[in-house]
Amino acid sequence: MHTLAFGTLRKFIHDAGEEGITKAQMEMTSDVMAHSLVYWTQDLVVNKLITPKARIFAMTSSGGHAAIPYYGAVSAAKAALESHVRQLAWS
């Protein structure tokens, strides 16, 4: 079960007086919430800690397909996570 929930909640385009999201925050959110599934799965396979018939589950949210205020980076990460799951299923 992959369930990492750590990401930045900031607007892409911010109002005066607010802080917008940075490149580092965008990258960290995707790396933690999406790409880590691929790295974790690779490690499991390489170290023979998972059998060919095993199943991997990943937690997503409606943010993967819906626009939610301040949720842009997490939304993108959830969409990437869903894509990673599809691709891993074919590996």
C-alpha positions in Angstrom: 0.0 0.0 0.0 1.5 3.3 -1.1 -0.1 6.2 0.7 2.1 9.3 1.1 0.3 12.5 1.7 2.8 15.3 1.8 2.6 18.2 -0.7 2.4 21.9 -1.1 -1.0 23.6 -1.1 -0.5 26.9 -2.9 -2.0 28.7 -5.9 -0.2 28.5 -9.2 -1.1 32.1 -9.9 -1.2 34.1 -6.6 -2.8 37.3 -5.6 -0.9 40.3 -4.4 0.4 39.7 -0.8 0.3 35.9 -1.2 3.1 33.5 -2.0 2.8 31.4 -5.1 4.1 27.9 -5.5 7.8 27.4 -6.3 9.5 25.0 -8.7 11.0 23.2 -5.7 7.6 22.8 -4.1 6.1 21.5 -7.3 8.9 19.0 -7.8 8.8 17.8 -4.1 5.1 17.3 -4.2 5.3 15.1 -7.4 8.3 13.2 -6.1 6.8 12.4 -2.7 3.2 11.7 -3.8 3.7 10.1 -7.2 7.3 9.2 -8.3 8.1 7.5 -5.0 5.7 4.7 -6.0 7.9 3.8 -9.0 11.1 3.9 -6.9 9.5 1.9 -4.1 8.2 -0.7 -6.6 11.6 -0.9 -8.3 13.3 -1.6 -5.0 10.8 -4.3 -4.1 11.3 -6.1 -7.4 15.1 -5.8 -7.5 15.4 -7.0 -3.9 13.0 -9.9 -4.5 10.6 -8.6 -1.8 7.5 -9.0 -4.0 6.2 -11.9 -6.0 5.0 -11.7 -9.6 1.3 -12.1 -8.5 1.5 -9.5 -5.8 -0.6 -6.4 -5.9 0.4 -2.8 -5.2 -2.3 -0.3 -4.2 -1.9 3.5 -4.3 -4.2 6.0 -2.7 -5.4 8.9 -4.9 -8.1 11.5 -4.6 -10.6 13.4 -6.6 -7.8 16.0 -7.1 -6.4 13.7 -9.8 -9.3 14.7 -12.1 -10.9 17.8 -10.6 -9.8 21.4 -10.0 -9.7 22.2 -6.3 -8.5 25.6 -5.0 -4.9 25.5 -3.7 -4.6 21.8 -4.7 -2.8 22.3 -8.1 0.5 20.6 -7.2 -1.2 17.7 -5.3 -3.7 17.4 -8.2 -0.9 17.0 -10.7 0.9 14.5 -8.4 -2.3 12.4 -8.1 -2.8 12.4 -11.9 0.9 11.3 -12.2 0.3 8.6 -9.5 -2.6 7.2 -11.4 -0.5 7.1 -14.6 2.3 5.4 -12.8 0.0 2.7 -11.6 -1.3 2.1 -15.1 2.3 1.8 -16.4 3.5 -0.4 -13.6 0.6 -2.8 -14.3 2.1 -3.4 -17.7 5.7 -3.9 -16.4 
